[in-house]
Amino acid sequence: MLELKIGIQLASLRLPFKKALHIAAELGANGIEIDARNDLKPQDLSRTGLRQLRKTLDDRNLRVCAIGFQTRRGYDVLDELDRRVEATKQAMQFAYDLGASVVINHVGKIPTEPNDPKWELLVQVLTDVGRFGQRVGATLAVETGAEDAETLLRLLDALPDGSIGINLDPGNLIVNGFSASEATKRLSEHVIHVHAKDAVRDLAQGRGLETQLGRGAADFPEILSILEEHEYRGYFTIERQHASDPVLEVGQAVQYLRNLL
């Protein structure tokens, strides 16, 4: 049976970092996702600060389930690429130091043609990042939603095994016009983290809109069932970007996930 480990993306609570930690524990989360670009930067935390944070997490019975590290541009853009790659590696080391094994980011626009120079660049960079991750014990998880599952699979197939994983985001997929369930079926063996986010299609706008978990088009019972078939053991981390009452809605999302089992 699927072990449901529930995480909360701290940024979704829209609270100061320490207060958000306290609320996440009160809401019954097992883990938290930390934004390493805006909430807590690796370079701002000393070794002493790192130990204190780990103790604070232990005291609240929380683990770091993932590090979010959203770069402004992808790994397909040459401008300041070395700096972006180095910062990503720092985030991966930071994740390992906090006991996490997942760093989440978009990789950039994946070319449709394999002879596109950006395709070769993307493959080279992600191969390098993957090797680094295997040394430090953290994996880059690619956000879903910007492209279809087949495009992501083509990228995964071009890389050495285990170079990167998938952060399955049903809400992002729906917003961009894809089927969350179909993408889960195609990508399930590569999924290392899940963003529990929902969305509905808005035909007038021609795209989807994020909504409260359980009230959108994502069939989470089916998604959980598919992942269970592939023995997924990672977190389901609640992300809510546009809540009118973030703490209330994230708390309701925790209960929604618990009620699925």
N, C-alpha and C positions, 0 to 999 in steps of 0.2 A: 504493500500500500504506500502511496505517495506520502512522504513526510513533508508537511506544509510548514516551511520556515518563512515567517513573515518579516519583511524589512520595511522601514519607512525612510524615504528620501527626506533628509532633514530640511532641505530647501523648500519642500512642499508645505511645511508648517509655517513658514514665513515668520520665524521667531529668532531671537539671538541664539547663538550656538548652544550655550549651556542650558538655556531654558528649553530649547528644542530637544536636547538629550533627555531632560527630565520628563517632558511630555511624551516622548516616544516610549519611554519605559512605562509610564502610566497607562498608555493606550494598549500595552500588551505586546509590543513588538519584540521579536527575537534579535533583530539586527537593525543597523542604520546604514544609509548611504551618505557619505560625506562628499561635498563639492570641494575639490582640491584647488579650484581656481578662485572661488569667491568666499567660501565659508572658512576654510582652514588650509592655508598654503604650506606645502612641505618645508619650504625654506624659513617659515616663520615659527617652526616648532623645534625647540632644542631637544636633546636627548632626555633631559629632565622633564620637559614638557610632554614628551612622548610617553614616558613612564607614568606621569600623572594622569594623562588621558586614558591610558590602558586601565589604570586603577579605577578611574571614574566609571568606565564602561563595565568593568567587573562588578563594581558595587551596585550597578543598576541591572546586572544580568543581561547586558547587551554585547553584541559583537558587531564589528564593522563588516557588513556583507559586501560592500563594493565602494570603490572610489569613483566619483564622477569627475571626468576631466575633459570638458568640452572645449576644444581649441577653436579659434575663430575661423580657421581654414583647415582644409583636409590635408592628408599626406600626399595628395596629387598635385599640390601647388609648390613650385620651387622656391618662391619668395619666402625667406626665413625658415626654410624647411628644417635645416640642421637644428635651429633653436627649438622648433616645435617638437622634433623627435627627442631631443635631449630632455625637454620638459616632460614629455610623456614617460620617458624612462624614469625620471625622478618620481613621477606619480606612481609608477609601478613599484619602485622601491618603497615608497611611502605606504602603499597598500600592504606590502609584505610586512613592514614594520608594525602595522596596526593589526596584523593577523588576517588580512583579507587577501583574496587571490584574484580579484576581478577589478579591472579599470575600464570604465565605459567611455566611449567616444565615437563620434561619426568619423569614418575614414576619409570622407570626401566623395567627390563624384566618381563613380566607377565607370570607366570607358566601356562602350559597347563593342568596340573593335579591338582585338588583341594586338593589332599593329600600331595602335595609338601610342605615342611616346609616353603618355601619362599612365598607360597600363603598366608598362615596364617599370616606371618609377614607383608606382604604387606597390607592385609586387616586391621590388627590391627593399623598399622602406619597411613594409610589413614583415618581410622575412627577417630583417635586422631586428626589428622590435620584438618579433616572436622569439628569436634566439636569446635576446636579453631577458625576456620574460621567463623563459625556461630556466635561466641561471638564477634569477632572484625569486622565482616562485609566484609570479603573478601573470595573468593573461589579459591582453587587450580584448574587450568584448565590443563588437561592432553593433551600433544601433541599427535596428530595422526601421523601415518606413520610407526611406528615400528611393529605394529601388525594389524590384520584385525579388522573390526568393531565388529564382534561377540565376539572376545576376550575382547575387551574393554567393551562391554555390559555385559559380564559375571562378570567383575570386578565391574562395577557400580551396578549390581543387588546384589552383595555380601555386599554392604555398605549401611549404613542408608541413606535414601533419602536426597539429597542435600549435601552429603559429599564432592563430587568433581564434576567438570563439564568437558566439552570437549573444547579444543582449536582445531578447525577444520583447518587443514592445507592441502589443496588440493595438493600443490606441493610435500610435504613430502609423501603423499599417492601414488602419481604417481611414484616418485623416487623409491619407494619400491615395485612397481608392483601391487598396488591396484587401484580400480576405485574410483575416487574422488566423482563422482555422487552417486554411490551405497553406499559408506560410509556415505555420507550426508543423504541419505534416512534413513539409519539405526540409525544414531546417532543424528539426527536433534533436537529431543526434549531435548537433554542434552547439546547442543552447547551453550556456554556462551561467546565465542570469536572466531573470524575467522582471520587466517593469510591469507591475499590475496597474494598467491604465486603460481606460475605456473611451470610446468615441462613438458618435453617430454620423451618418452621412447627411450632408446638407445639399440637396439637389440644386437649390437656388444659388448657392455659392460655388458649386462645382467641386467641393472638397468636404472633408469631415470636420467636426467640431468635438473637442474633448468634452467629456461629461463625467459625472460621478460613477464610480466603479459599480458595475452591475446594472446600470441603466442605459447602456449603449448597445452597440452591435456585436461586441466581442462575446463569444460563447465560452466563458471561462470554464464551465464544467467540461466541455469538450476539449479545451486546450489543456487542462490538467490531466485529462484521461490520455491524451496523446503523449504528453511528457512522461506520464507514469509508465507507458509502454517502453519508453527508452531509458527508464530508471533515472530520471532527472532528480538530483538531490540538492539543487541550489535554492536560492531565495526567490520569493515573490515579493518584490519591493514596491510599495505603493508610491506612485508619483501622481500628484494632482497639481496642475499648473494654474488653473483659473477658478479656484474655489472661492465662494463668497465668505465661507466660514471654514478656513483650512483645518483647524484642529477638530472640529465636529465632523467634517467630511472624511478626513483621514481616519478618525476613530470608527466611523461607520464602514469604511473600506476594510479595516481590520476585521470587524465582525462579519462582513460579507464573505471574506476569504475563509474565516474559521467555519462558517456555516456550510461551506462547500464540502466539508468532510463529514 
